[in-house]
Amino acid sequence: MTQENVKVLIIGSGPAGYTAAIYASRAGLKPVLYTGGEPGGQLTTTNDVENFPGYPEGVNGPQMMTDLQKQAERFETDIRFGMATSVDFSGYPHKVIVDEKHEITAEAVIISTGASAKYLGLDSEKRLLNLGVSACAVCDGFFYRGKDVAVVGGGDTAAEEATYLANICPKVYLLVRRDEMRASKIMQQRVLNTPNIEVLWNTSTEEVLGEEEVEAMRVVDTVTGEKRDIPIKGFFVAIGHKPNTDIFKDYLERDEAGYLIVEPGTSKTKVEGVFVTGDAADRVYRQAVTAAGTGCMGALDAERFLAAKEFENVEL
C-alpha cells in the first residue's frame, strides 16, 4: 500500500467540498481533494439550477460543478479521482485509505461526502429523472408552477414538499402507502387543510408514464389492487436521504438517520482536526448554497485549527 502525508484532505466534491478547497488553497494549505464515487455530487444529476447566486440565467448542474472545480484548480487544489474506503481517526495525524490501496495521513480532514436521495427503484423513474422526476421540490418545483404534480411519501419531508408545491401548482397528489402518515401532527394538519392537496391513501406507484417527459403516473391501491393513470407533469420522491457517512461511524457521532453531528455553529466534530461540511451533516436544508456556506466554514475551521497547532509546536 502506498503512503502519503498531506496537510489538508478533503473527501468529496460537491459544492461543499469544492468551496472548502477554494478557501483552503487560497489560505496556502495545499489541500488534496478526492472526488468520491459521484464527482460533483447530486448536482451532476440536475439539469437546471436557478437558485444559486451568481448565475442570473441559471446553469445546469454539471456545468456548475465544472466551474467550481476550475476555480479550486486555479488556486492549485490537487483534485484526484478516487474514493475514501476507510478511515482511522483514533490517533493523530488522521489516516484515510483511498480505493483500498493508498494510505494518506492528514493533519486536517474535511468531510464533504454528502447524502444520496432515496428513490422507489422504478425503471421509468430512473429514465425520467430530471425530465419530471425529482427528489427536491425546493430545487425543482419552480419548473412545474401552474402544473399538476405528485409527491410520494408519508413523512415530514413529503408533507413539507407537498405544501410547498401547493403554493405554485394547481393540484398536488400526495401518495401515502398506508392509511396513515408518519409525519408529525402539525404537518399532517397542514396537508389536510390545504385544499389543492389530495391525499391518496393506501397508494403506491407502479410506473411513471411518459416518453421524453413525465405525462402521468400509474398508481395501485394497496388494498384493492385497483390501478389507474393520473395525469401529472412533476413526480417528486420524498422518501428520505441517506447520508454517505458509513465509513466514519466508528469514530464520529451520528444521529439516528446517519447524519454526522457537529458542534453547533461550526463544522467541528468531537475528533480534533476532523470537520464536516454539506449534506453529510445537514438533514434540514440540503441546498447547494447552504452546502457551499458550510464548505467555507470547514476550511476556515481547519485553517484556525492548524494555526493553533503550529503555535503550540512553536511554544513547545
Backbone bond lengths (Angstrom), bond angles and torsions (degrees), N, CA, C in turn:
res aa  C-N    CA-C-N  psi(-1)  N-CA   C-N-CA  omega(-1)  CA-C   N-CA-C  phi
1 M - - - 1.467 - - 1.530 109.73 -
2 T 1.322 116.45 129.53 1.459 120.35 178.87 1.523 110.41 -75.56
3 Q 1.338 116.11 155.25 1.463 120.58 -177.72 1.526 110.71 -131.70
4 E 1.329 115.06 153.24 1.460 120.63 -177.26 1.525 108.83 -157.27
5 N 1.322 116.82 146.29 1.458 122.58 176.07 1.522 109.25 -113.08
6 V 1.339 117.37 132.63 1.463 121.55 177.49 1.525 108.90 -134.70
7 K 1.318 115.20 160.92 1.470 119.31 178.56 1.528 111.01 -80.77
8 V 1.346 116.77 -50.55 1.465 121.63 -179.07 1.523 109.18 -129.43
9 L 1.322 115.88 126.64 1.457 121.90 176.69 1.523 108.44 -114.81
10 I 1.332 116.42 127.20 1.458 122.30 177.89 1.522 107.90 -110.70
11 I 1.333 115.95 126.03 1.467 121.04 -178.34 1.518 108.44 -107.30
12 G 1.329 117.10 105.38 1.457 121.14 179.55 1.511 112.18 119.37
13 S 1.351 115.78 152.01 1.464 119.03 -169.37 1.523 114.38 -136.05
14 G 1.317 117.54 30.50 1.458 120.00 172.59 1.517 109.90 -84.11
15 P 1.330 118.25 -163.14 1.470 121.01 178.34 1.523 113.01 -56.04
16 A 1.331 116.73 -36.08 1.470 119.98 -179.88 1.520 110.84 -67.98
17 G 1.320 116.82 -49.05 1.455 120.51 -177.53 1.513 112.73 -64.15
18 Y 1.331 116.95 -45.25 1.462 119.52 -179.23 1.532 111.87 -67.90
19 T 1.335 117.40 -36.97 1.464 119.30 177.59 1.521 110.37 -66.34
20 A 1.324 116.67 -42.05 1.464 119.91 175.80 1.524 110.25 -58.97
21 A 1.329 116.38 -39.41 1.466 120.74 -179.85 1.523 111.37 -65.31
22 I 1.328 116.06 -42.00 1.471 120.35 179.94 1.531 110.16 -60.57
23 Y 1.328 117.02 -47.64 1.459 120.45 -178.39 1.527 111.50 -69.35
24 A 1.326 116.77 -41.65 1.466 119.59 -177.94 1.525 111.48 -67.63
25 S 1.320 116.84 -40.20 1.467 119.70 -178.89 1.526 111.05 -69.68
26 R 1.340 117.44 -37.70 1.458 120.27 177.90 1.533 111.38 -67.71
27 A 1.328 115.98 -21.77 1.470 120.39 177.27 1.525 111.98 -87.46
28 G 1.327 116.52 4.02 1.456 121.07 177.37 1.511 114.31 77.50
29 L 1.342 117.44 22.76 1.461 120.63 -176.72 1.526 113.33 -89.47
30 K 1.325 117.31 -3.40 1.468 122.80 177.02 1.538 112.21 49.92
31 P 1.324 117.58 57.17 1.473 119.48 -176.76 1.520 113.07 -69.14
32 V 1.314 114.23 148.07 1.462 122.55 170.28 1.517 107.00 -109.20
33 L 1.315 117.48 127.47 1.465 121.84 -178.33 1.517 109.88 -118.14
34 Y 1.327 116.38 126.79 1.462 121.63 172.43 1.523 108.78 -102.11
35 T 1.326 115.76 130.20 1.458 121.05 -169.87 1.516 114.25 -71.10
36 G 1.343 117.97 -25.73 1.458 119.70 -174.81 1.519 111.49 84.21
37 G 1.327 115.26 -178.06 1.461 120.33 -175.98 1.504 114.80 -72.89
38 E 1.339 117.73 -18.41 1.461 122.23 178.51 1.527 108.40 -127.41
39 P 1.351 117.17 79.32 1.465 119.79 -177.85 1.530 111.74 -52.93
40 G 1.321 115.42 127.22 1.456 119.72 -177.84 1.508 113.80 92.53
41 G 1.327 118.34 -12.33 1.457 121.39 176.56 1.522 114.52 71.62
42 Q 1.342 115.43 -159.46 1.460 121.74 -173.72 1.530 112.98 -61.80
43 L 1.321 117.03 -27.10 1.468 118.95 -176.16 1.519 112.63 -68.36
44 T 1.318 117.77 -16.70 1.456 119.21 177.91 1.525 111.44 -71.12
45 T 1.327 117.08 -11.82 1.463 120.72 176.63 1.532 111.31 -105.80
46 T 1.336 116.29 14.37 1.457 121.27 -179.90 1.521 109.82 -111.59
47 N 1.315 116.61 125.22 1.464 119.93 -177.85 1.525 112.24 -71.91
48 D 1.322 117.07 -54.77 1.463 121.12 -172.77 1.520 111.18 -120.03
49 V 1.326 115.55 126.06 1.461 122.07 174.81 1.524 106.97 -116.81
50 E 1.319 116.77 113.76 1.456 120.89 -177.36 1.524 113.47 -114.36
51 N 1.344 116.61 -3.56 1.464 119.07 -174.03 1.522 113.43 -114.69
52 F 1.349 116.53 18.57 1.464 119.27 175.38 1.515 108.20 -100.43
53 P 1.329 118.87 125.32 1.467 121.30 -176.74 1.529 112.21 -56.54
54 G 1.330 115.41 142.76 1.449 120.73 175.13 1.509 115.27 100.30
55 Y 1.343 116.77 -4.48 1.459 121.16 178.08 1.528 108.15 -121.80
56 P 1.328 118.15 81.25 1.475 120.26 -174.40 1.518 113.93 -61.73
57 E 1.324 117.69 -26.63 1.465 120.88 178.53 1.527 112.08 -99.27
58 G 1.323 116.65 4.96 1.452 119.91 -175.41 1.518 110.76 81.94
59 V 1.321 116.49 170.38 1.460 121.73 -179.37 1.521 107.39 -156.71
60 N 1.333 117.12 149.56 1.461 117.12 174.75 1.526 109.25 -81.36
61 G 1.323 115.85 152.50 1.452 121.35 -173.30 1.518 114.90 -55.41
62 P 1.349 118.00 -49.91 1.462 118.69 179.91 1.533 113.09 -58.81
63 Q 1.343 117.45 -38.88 1.457 120.22 179.42 1.531 111.02 -65.65
64 M 1.339 115.99 -39.64 1.453 119.56 178.55 1.525 111.06 -62.80
65 M 1.336 116.95 -41.22 1.462 119.96 178.28 1.522 111.41 -66.89
66 T 1.334 116.84 -35.49 1.462 120.27 175.71 1.519 110.64 -63.97
67 D 1.341 116.56 -41.14 1.462 120.95 177.97 1.530 111.10 -61.49
68 L 1.339 116.01 -44.52 1.459 119.73 179.98 1.530 110.95 -65.54
69 Q 1.319 116.14 -39.16 1.464 120.04 178.72 1.533 110.74 -62.55
70 K 1.341 116.24 -46.00 1.463 120.24 179.82 1.526 111.48 -62.23
71 Q 1.327 115.93 -37.26 1.461 119.15 179.20 1.522 110.41 -65.76
72 A 1.335 116.64 -41.15 1.462 119.98 178.01 1.531 110.60 -65.56
73 E 1.326 116.42 -40.18 1.464 120.62 179.92 1.525 111.58 -67.73
74 R 1.312 115.95 -31.48 1.474 119.97 178.32 1.526 111.73 -56.79
75 F 1.337 115.94 -33.71 1.462 120.65 179.99 1.531 111.50 -97.44
76 E 1.343 115.22 17.32 1.464 123.50 171.71 1.519 114.41 71.98
77 T 1.331 116.87 33.00 1.461 119.48 167.92 1.520 108.28 -67.16
78 D 1.304 116.87 135.50 1.470 122.32 178.09 1.531 107.55 -87.23
79 I 1.333 116.65 97.63 1.469 121.39 -177.12 1.520 109.48 -96.83
80 R 1.326 115.32 126.77 1.458 121.20 -176.27 1.528 110.60 -129.85
81 F 1.320 116.21 146.39 1.454 120.87 173.19 1.526 108.22 -84.17
82 G 1.308 116.10 130.91 1.456 120.86 -178.85 1.514 109.98 161.43
83 M 1.327 116.09 164.66 1.471 121.10 -176.42 1.522 110.11 -127.93
84 A 1.316 115.20 134.02 1.460 119.98 173.47 1.525 108.21 -70.50
85 T 1.320 116.79 122.20 1.466 120.55 -175.68 1.519 113.43 -105.77
86 S 1.325 117.71 -18.80 1.465 120.82 174.45 1.522 108.88 -163.12
87 V 1.325 115.94 160.90 1.462 120.86 179.49 1.526 109.44 -138.17
88 D 1.322 114.93 160.42 1.459 121.83 172.05 1.522 107.05 -138.37
89 F 1.335 115.39 102.68 1.456 121.33 -179.53 1.527 111.49 -103.99
90 S 1.335 116.83 21.78 1.462 120.00 -176.52 1.526 112.35 -79.62
91 G 1.328 116.96 -18.40 1.457 120.68 179.44 1.513 110.51 -132.21
92 Y 1.341 115.51 -169.11 1.468 120.10 178.97 1.517 108.33 -140.54
93 P 1.322 118.73 134.55 1.471 126.90 1.47 1.521 112.15 -69.69
94 H 1.326 115.55 168.97 1.456 121.62 -174.87 1.527 111.18 -80.82
95 K 1.327 115.11 149.04 1.460 120.39 -179.50 1.531 110.49 -112.54
96 V 1.313 115.49 135.84 1.459 121.89 176.61 1.522 108.04 -134.63
97 I 1.317 116.12 130.87 1.466 121.62 177.37 1.522 108.18 -99.83
98 V 1.321 116.46 128.24 1.464 122.62 179.93 1.520 109.50 -108.66
99 D 1.325 115.48 128.22 1.469 122.29 178.47 1.522 112.62 52.89
100 E 1.336 115.79 27.58 1.460 123.45 176.02 1.524 113.98 61.88
101 K 1.348 117.23 16.53 1.465 118.17 -175.90 1.525 114.12 -142.37
102 H 1.320 117.43 -6.22 1.466 119.68 -177.35 1.523 109.12 -131.51
103 E 1.326 116.08 119.83 1.468 120.74 -178.84 1.526 110.16 -98.01
104 I 1.335 115.32 127.50 1.457 121.60 177.94 1.520 108.64 -117.80
105 T 1.335 116.05 130.77 1.457 119.43 169.31 1.528 106.64 -104.06
106 A 1.316 115.65 133.37 1.467 121.11 -174.59 1.511 110.35 -131.82
107 E 1.328 115.42 140.20 1.464 120.39 177.33 1.528 111.08 -73.87
108 A 1.338 116.34 -29.80 1.464 121.11 175.75 1.522 108.35 -142.16
109 V 1.314 115.50 140.34 1.469 121.50 179.17 1.526 108.81 -122.66
110 I 1.327 116.04 128.36 1.463 121.61 176.31 1.520 107.57 -112.15
111 I 1.315 115.97 115.70 1.468 121.62 -177.74 1.523 109.13 -91.51
112 S 1.333 115.53 122.49 1.470 121.67 179.35 1.526 109.58 -135.97
113 T 1.326 115.55 46.41 1.466 120.50 -171.72 1.525 113.96 -81.77
114 G 1.329 117.89 -10.18 1.455 120.86 173.39 1.515 115.19 70.27
115 A 1.321 114.45 -165.08 1.469 122.65 178.73 1.514 108.16 -140.63
116 S 1.310 116.05 152.17 1.468 121.35 -179.24 1.522 109.43 -111.50
117 A 1.328 116.02 131.31 1.462 120.19 177.92 1.530 110.09 -68.13
118 K 1.327 115.45 142.44 1.461 120.47 175.50 1.525 109.49 -88.17
119 Y 1.322 116.20 137.39 1.456 121.40 177.92 1.525 109.69 -120.64
120 L 1.313 115.74 171.70 1.464 120.94 -177.06 1.523 112.44 -75.46
121 G 1.332 116.46 -24.35 1.459 120.14 -179.72 1.512 114.41 92.80
122 L 1.330 117.22 15.78 1.466 120.99 179.26 1.520 110.55 -82.74
123 D 1.328 116.60 141.38 1.468 120.40 176.58 1.524 110.87 -60.58
124 S 1.334 116.18 -41.38 1.463 119.87 -178.78 1.521 111.28 -67.69
125 E 1.309 116.46 -32.47 1.466 121.70 177.41 1.526 110.04 -64.10
126 K 1.321 116.37 -44.27 1.458 121.22 179.31 1.521 110.99 -67.30
127 R 1.326 116.88 -40.62 1.467 121.18 -177.98 1.521 111.73 -65.57
128 L 1.328 116.95 -33.49 1.461 121.18 -176.32 1.526 113.23 -101.64
129 L 1.337 116.47 14.80 1.458 120.44 176.68 1.524 109.23 -60.95
130 N 1.344 115.49 128.83 1.467 123.72 -175.71 1.518 113.27 69.20
131 L 1.319 116.92 8.14 1.463 121.75 172.90 1.525 109.02 -116.88
132 G 1.323 114.81 26.93 1.457 121.78 -176.92 1.509 112.17 129.91
133 V 1.332 116.61 -20.49 1.464 121.31 176.06 1.516 108.96 -97.06
134 S 1.326 117.03 131.02 1.456 122.19 -177.22 1.520 109.90 -148.01
135 A 1.337 115.12 159.65 1.463 120.33 174.76 1.521 111.09 -116.03
136 C 1.345 116.72 16.97 1.464 119.36 -178.36 1.521 110.47 -149.96
137 A 1.325 116.20 104.50 1.460 120.53 -179.79 1.523 111.80 -68.84
138 V 1.326 117.08 -37.65 1.464 119.75 179.47 1.524 110.23 -63.79
139 C 1.347 116.61 -37.24 1.462 120.89 -179.91 1.527 111.85 -71.61
140 D 1.335 116.85 -45.78 1.467 121.14 -166.70 1.520 115.46 -116.27
141 G 1.329 117.47 -7.28 1.461 119.47 -175.91 1.518 113.73 -58.61
142 F 1.330 117.10 -33.68 1.464 122.05 -178.33 1.525 112.08 -55.44
143 F 1.338 116.46 -33.24 1.463 120.33 -177.39 1.532 112.24 -71.41
144 Y 1.329 116.99 -11.46 1.467 120.62 -177.05 1.518 112.15 -117.51
145 R 1.333 115.50 19.67 1.465 118.99 176.83 1.529 109.11 -61.32
146 G 1.325 114.82 137.21 1.456 119.99 -178.73 1.514 114.55 80.27
147 K 1.344 116.97 6.75 1.462 120.84 -178.09 1.526 109.95 -124.55
148 D 1.319 116.12 155.54 1.461 120.83 177.74 1.533 109.84 -78.59
149 V 1.335 115.55 138.50 1.464 120.48 -176.75 1.521 109.92 -138.09
150 A 1.331 115.42 170.50 1.461 121.48 176.93 1.516 109.56 -132.62
151 V 1.325 115.48 148.75 1.460 122.56 174.68 1.518 107.63 -124.77
152 V 1.327 116.53 134.11 1.465 121.51 178.94 1.514 109.10 -106.41
153 G 1.321 117.15 127.31 1.456 121.22 176.61 1.513 111.53 141.73
154 G 1.337 115.54 160.72 1.453 119.61 -178.47 1.512 114.19 -128.01
155 G 1.344 116.93 8.42 1.450 120.76 -178.86 1.514 112.71 -97.84
156 D 1.331 115.76 -170.69 1.461 120.85 -178.97 1.524 112.32 -61.75
157 T 1.324 116.76 -39.23 1.462 119.55 -179.26 1.522 110.70 -61.86
158 A 1.328 116.59 -45.24 1.465 120.35 179.35 1.522 110.75 -63.09
159 A 1.320 116.36 -41.45 1.466 119.89 179.38 1.527 111.12 -64.53
160 E 1.318 116.43 -41.93 1.463 120.54 178.56 1.525 111.21 -63.75
161 E 1.334 116.13 -43.47 1.463 119.31 -178.57 1.527 110.47 -67.31
162 A 1.324 117.31 -38.42 1.464 120.29 179.53 1.528 110.84 -64.33
163 T 1.332 117.35 -43.76 1.462 119.61 -179.63 1.527 111.20 -69.93
164 Y 1.329 116.92 -33.64 1.465 120.15 175.71 1.525 110.32 -63.54
165 L 1.321 116.79 -47.26 1.462 121.12 -178.93 1.522 111.78 -66.94
166 A 1.335 116.95 -29.81 1.468 120.43 -179.09 1.524 111.83 -63.05
167 N 1.334 117.03 -20.13 1.469 120.34 178.53 1.524 112.86 -77.04
168 I 1.322 117.14 -19.37 1.461 119.97 -175.55 1.525 113.33 -125.12
169 C 1.324 117.21 -8.14 1.465 121.61 -178.51 1.531 110.04 -119.03
170 P 1.341 117.98 140.63 1.462 119.88 -178.22 1.528 113.51 -67.04
171 K 1.351 116.71 -30.27 1.462 120.27 -177.37 1.518 109.73 -143.33
172 V 1.328 115.68 130.56 1.455 121.07 177.04 1.522 108.32 -125.94
173 Y 1.329 115.98 121.43 1.466 121.08 174.65 1.530 107.87 -95.36
174 L 1.318 116.78 129.48 1.454 121.28 175.78 1.518 108.17 -109.76
175 L 1.334 116.35 114.75 1.460 121.59 -176.15 1.526 110.08 -94.07
176 V 1.335 116.05 116.53 1.459 121.95 -179.27 1.522 108.40 -118.39
177 R 1.317 117.28 124.39 1.474 121.30 -174.34 1.531 113.08 -66.43
178 R 1.311 116.95 -28.67 1.469 120.04 -177.04 1.527 110.08 -108.11
179 D 1.328 115.98 -171.62 1.462 120.16 179.14 1.524 111.46 -95.48
180 E 1.342 116.00 14.06 1.453 121.45 176.50 1.525 109.31 -152.54
181 M 1.330 115.26 158.27 1.459 120.42 178.84 1.529 110.54 -97.71
182 R 1.320 115.61 153.87 1.457 121.22 174.99 1.531 111.47 -89.03
183 A 1.316 116.12 -9.92 1.466 121.12 -176.78 1.529 110.69 -62.79
184 S 1.330 115.34 158.66 1.456 120.57 176.70 1.525 109.93 -62.23
185 K 1.307 116.03 157.42 1.468 120.96 -176.37 1.523 112.15 -57.15
186 I 1.329 116.33 -41.67 1.466 118.36 -177.45 1.523 111.19 -66.59
187 M 1.347 116.78 -36.24 1.461 119.22 178.66 1.527 110.63 -71.11
188 Q 1.320 117.05 -36.24 1.470 119.78 176.37 1.526 110.01 -62.10
189 Q 1.329 116.28 -41.71 1.467 119.43 -179.82 1.513 111.49 -64.35
190 R 1.317 116.90 -38.69 1.464 119.68 177.83 1.519 111.00 -61.94
191 V 1.318 115.86 -41.90 1.469 119.74 178.93 1.525 110.23 -64.28
192 L 1.304 116.21 -50.27 1.459 120.58 -174.73 1.527 112.20 -68.71
193 N 1.327 116.95 -23.04 1.460 120.69 179.60 1.527 113.72 -93.08
194 T 1.321 115.90 1.37 1.469 120.33 177.95 1.526 108.01 -96.05
195 P 1.319 118.06 112.29 1.458 120.56 -169.72 1.533 115.52 -63.70
196 N 1.327 118.19 -28.41 1.472 118.52 -177.35 1.523 113.08 -95.08
197 I 1.348 116.36 12.10 1.466 120.15 169.78 1.524 108.37 -101.33
198 E 1.319 116.86 124.70 1.464 121.98 175.74 1.520 108.35 -111.39
199 V 1.329 116.27 116.41 1.460 120.76 179.07 1.532 108.88 -84.99
200 L 1.306 115.48 124.91 1.463 121.18 175.87 1.527 107.28 -102.24
201 W 1.337 115.22 97.81 1.455 120.48 -178.56 1.529 110.83 -73.28
202 N 1.331 116.23 157.41 1.466 121.76 177.51 1.533 111.15 48.52
203 T 1.311 115.08 47.64 1.462 119.45 -174.35 1.524 110.60 -131.15
204 S 1.326 115.48 132.47 1.460 121.03 174.52 1.523 109.04 -125.15
205 T 1.321 116.43 163.04 1.458 121.67 -178.25 1.519 109.91 -98.12
206 E 1.313 116.39 126.46 1.464 120.79 175.68 1.521 111.08 -90.24
207 E 1.339 116.06 -37.42 1.461 119.20 -176.69 1.528 110.03 -161.91
208 V 1.328 115.44 146.12 1.463 121.15 170.17 1.525 106.18 -96.86
209 L 1.326 116.90 126.62 1.461 121.46 -171.85 1.527 111.27 -101.08
210 G 1.326 114.65 143.45 1.458 121.07 178.62 1.517 109.98 143.08
211 E 1.338 116.00 152.37 1.451 120.19 179.44 1.523 111.04 -96.05
212 E 1.318 117.63 -62.63 1.456 121.55 -177.56 1.524 112.04 -102.65
213 E 1.324 116.74 -10.28 1.460 121.66 175.56 1.516 107.96 -159.76
214 V 1.333 116.11 164.49 1.465 120.37 179.81 1.523 110.03 -66.37
215 E 1.322 115.73 130.08 1.462 121.34 178.81 1.525 112.30 -120.41
216 A 1.342 116.23 -25.66 1.466 120.34 -177.96 1.521 108.78 -169.00
217 M 1.318 115.34 173.89 1.466 120.40 173.28 1.523 108.33 -133.19
218 R 1.318 115.12 143.87 1.466 120.58 175.00 1.516 108.14 -101.92
219 V 1.327 115.78 115.80 1.460 120.77 -176.41 1.522 110.27 -111.78
220 V 1.334 114.11 157.39 1.456 121.40 -178.20 1.516 109.29 -126.90
221 D 1.329 116.04 131.65 1.462 121.16 173.03 1.522 107.46 -74.44
222 T 1.333 117.74 117.98 1.461 121.16 -174.42 1.525 113.04 -70.90
223 V 1.325 117.34 -11.58 1.467 121.29 178.96 1.532 110.96 -95.58
224 T 1.330 116.27 -49.97 1.480 120.24 -175.56 1.517 113.58 -94.77
225 G 1.353 116.93 -18.88 1.457 120.12 -176.69 1.518 113.72 81.26
226 E 1.325 116.93 1.91 1.468 120.85 -179.44 1.529 110.19 -68.74
227 K 1.353 114.26 138.19 1.459 120.46 179.71 1.523 109.90 -113.24
228 R 1.335 114.94 149.47 1.460 119.24 173.37 1.518 109.94 -156.37
229 D 1.338 115.29 153.42 1.455 121.76 178.28 1.527 109.40 -101.16
230 I 1.326 116.04 132.55 1.461 121.26 -179.49 1.530 108.41 -122.25
231 P 1.330 118.20 122.07 1.466 120.83 179.64 1.531 111.39 -66.42
232 I 1.319 116.33 129.55 1.474 122.93 174.57 1.526 108.09 -148.76
233 K 1.313 116.20 166.46 1.456 121.09 175.51 1.530 113.12 -116.11
234 G 1.328 115.87 -20.58 1.456 120.36 179.11 1.515 110.94 -130.59
235 F 1.325 116.44 136.26 1.464 121.92 -177.78 1.531 107.37 -127.09
236 F 1.343 116.10 107.19 1.460 121.35 -173.50 1.532 110.29 -106.92
237 V 1.324 115.27 122.56 1.460 121.05 -179.69 1.526 108.23 -95.98
238 A 1.312 116.57 119.62 1.468 121.65 -176.23 1.524 109.80 -129.23
239 I 1.314 114.76 60.13 1.466 119.69 -178.30 1.530 111.12 -110.46
240 G 1.338 115.54 15.07 1.458 119.43 172.76 1.516 114.67 111.82
241 H 1.322 114.38 172.16 1.456 123.15 176.80 1.527 108.45 -126.76
242 K 1.321 115.46 153.55 1.466 120.61 174.45 1.522 108.57 -115.46
243 P 1.325 117.64 111.03 1.462 119.46 177.75 1.523 110.43 -65.66
244 N 1.324 116.08 141.15 1.459 121.13 -177.82 1.529 109.71 -88.08
245 T 1.323 114.56 73.59 1.472 120.12 -170.96 1.525 113.33 -128.90
246 D 1.317 118.07 8.47 1.469 119.73 -172.53 1.520 113.07 -59.42
247 I 1.331 117.90 -36.07 1.469 118.77 -175.76 1.531 112.46 -70.61
248 F 1.324 117.15 -10.56 1.467 120.07 -178.13 1.530 112.79 -101.22
249 K 1.336 117.28 -2.41 1.468 120.57 -168.02 1.526 113.92 -62.43
250 D 1.330 118.04 -25.48 1.463 119.85 -178.62 1.526 112.72 -80.95
251 Y 1.319 117.44 -9.63 1.461 120.07 -173.78 1.526 114.51 -125.91
252 L 1.337 117.09 -26.25 1.464 120.07 -175.94 1.521 110.67 -118.35
253 E 1.306 115.89 150.81 1.465 121.44 178.76 1.522 110.07 -75.42
254 R 1.335 115.56 137.91 1.465 121.51 176.95 1.526 108.85 -130.78
255 D 1.344 115.88 155.17 1.460 118.32 175.00 1.518 109.20 -85.10
256 E 1.330 116.42 -176.09 1.460 120.04 -174.19 1.523 112.98 -63.99
257 A 1.321 118.09 -21.22 1.462 121.47 179.27 1.523 112.57 -94.31
258 G 1.328 117.15 -5.17 1.453 120.62 177.72 1.509 115.16 100.20
259 Y 1.346 117.72 1.65 1.460 120.15 177.76 1.524 109.92 -74.90
260 L 1.325 116.54 137.30 1.459 120.95 -179.99 1.525 110.34 -69.94
261 I 1.303 116.05 142.68 1.462 122.00 -176.83 1.525 109.18 -99.51
262 V 1.318 115.72 129.32 1.468 121.26 178.78 1.521 109.75 -118.72
263 E 1.316 114.81 161.42 1.457 120.44 174.82 1.529 108.36 -65.64
264 P 1.336 118.51 126.62 1.472 120.86 -175.15 1.524 112.84 -50.73
265 G 1.329 114.96 133.83 1.452 120.44 178.36 1.513 114.68 81.25
266 T 1.341 117.06 4.48 1.461 121.83 -179.88 1.528 109.19 -138.58
267 S 1.325 114.78 -178.48 1.467 120.40 173.00 1.528 110.38 -108.80
268 K 1.329 117.28 11.22 1.463 122.07 -173.51 1.531 112.07 -78.59
269 T 1.328 115.48 138.74 1.461 121.62 172.29 1.527 108.44 -100.33
270 K 1.317 115.86 -178.61 1.471 119.24 178.48 1.525 111.64 -73.04
271 V 1.332 117.04 -14.30 1.467 121.16 178.09 1.522 108.87 -93.68
272 E 1.295 116.50 121.04 1.464 121.91 -178.39 1.527 110.64 -58.70
273 G 1.331 115.82 127.57 1.454 120.12 177.28 1.515 114.90 88.16
274 V 1.327 118.16 5.26 1.467 122.27 176.62 1.524 108.37 -117.94
275 F 1.316 115.70 126.04 1.461 122.26 -173.69 1.524 109.38 -126.38
276 V 1.338 115.77 150.02 1.467 120.29 -178.12 1.523 109.70 -124.91
277 T 1.331 115.92 134.79 1.454 121.39 179.79 1.527 110.06 -132.00
278 G 1.332 116.13 160.03 1.463 120.94 172.97 1.512 114.78 72.75
279 D 1.326 114.92 -156.11 1.463 121.49 -171.10 1.516 114.36 -70.27
280 A 1.312 118.54 -11.34 1.467 120.01 176.46 1.524 110.88 -64.81
281 A 1.346 116.38 -21.16 1.469 120.88 179.15 1.524 112.49 -122.87
282 D 1.325 117.48 0.67 1.471 120.97 -173.75 1.526 110.51 -114.21
283 R 1.309 116.15 104.23 1.459 120.33 178.64 1.527 111.44 -98.21
284 V 1.321 117.31 0.83 1.459 121.19 -173.61 1.524 112.68 -104.33
285 Y 1.330 117.40 -56.67 1.472 120.65 -169.83 1.524 112.46 -93.12
286 R 1.327 117.03 -52.78 1.472 123.00 175.77 1.527 112.60 52.60
287 Q 1.315 117.04 46.12 1.456 122.25 177.66 1.530 109.78 -113.83
288 A 1.330 115.70 154.72 1.463 119.48 -179.95 1.523 111.24 -60.19
289 V 1.331 115.96 -40.96 1.464 118.81 -175.78 1.532 111.41 -70.61
290 T 1.321 118.84 -35.17 1.467 119.62 176.96 1.526 110.15 -71.97
291 A 1.325 116.75 -35.45 1.468 119.87 176.46 1.526 110.46 -62.49
292 A 1.341 116.20 -43.87 1.459 120.29 178.42 1.524 110.67 -61.22
293 G 1.337 116.57 -40.79 1.459 120.18 178.73 1.511 112.50 -60.37
294 T 1.322 116.67 -43.31 1.469 119.04 178.98 1.521 111.09 -72.14
295 G 1.340 117.12 -26.49 1.458 119.42 173.81 1.519 111.13 -61.38
296 C 1.317 115.76 -41.78 1.470 121.13 174.24 1.525 110.08 -60.18
297 M 1.317 116.64 -45.86 1.465 120.74 179.86 1.523 111.28 -59.61
298 G 1.322 116.31 -43.19 1.460 120.46 -178.91 1.515 112.32 -61.03
299 A 1.337 115.98 -43.62 1.461 119.47 179.76 1.522 111.40 -66.74
300 L 1.324 116.93 -42.18 1.469 119.90 179.38 1.526 111.06 -65.90
301 D 1.333 116.69 -40.82 1.465 119.62 177.58 1.532 110.78 -63.50
302 A 1.329 116.16 -40.67 1.461 120.25 179.06 1.523 110.93 -65.84
303 E 1.318 116.52 -41.94 1.468 120.68 179.59 1.526 110.75 -60.82
304 R 1.333 116.55 -45.28 1.465 120.21 -179.52 1.530 111.40 -67.33
305 F 1.315 116.10 -37.20 1.465 120.12 177.44 1.521 110.76 -62.03
306 L 1.329 116.17 -46.45 1.463 120.04 -178.10 1.522 111.37 -67.87
307 A 1.340 116.89 -36.48 1.459 120.28 177.52 1.523 110.47 -63.68
308 A 1.334 116.60 -41.09 1.464 120.42 178.45 1.526 111.01 -65.74
309 K 1.339 116.36 -38.89 1.470 120.91 178.24 1.523 110.08 -62.52
310 E 1.315 115.63 -44.22 1.464 120.29 -179.17 1.529 110.41 -63.74
311 F 1.329 115.85 -40.53 1.466 120.02 178.69 1.534 110.55 -63.05
312 E 1.334 116.30 -41.14 1.463 120.96 179.18 1.529 109.95 -60.82
313 N 1.331 116.73 -42.76 1.461 120.75 -178.94 1.523 110.92 -65.85
314 V 1.341 116.18 -37.82 1.459 119.53 177.85 1.514 110.47 -64.93
315 E 1.339 115.70 -42.77 1.466 121.73 -179.94 1.522 110.78 -60.59
316 L 1.359 114.50 -39.89 1.464 118.49 179.78 1.533 111.15 -67.19
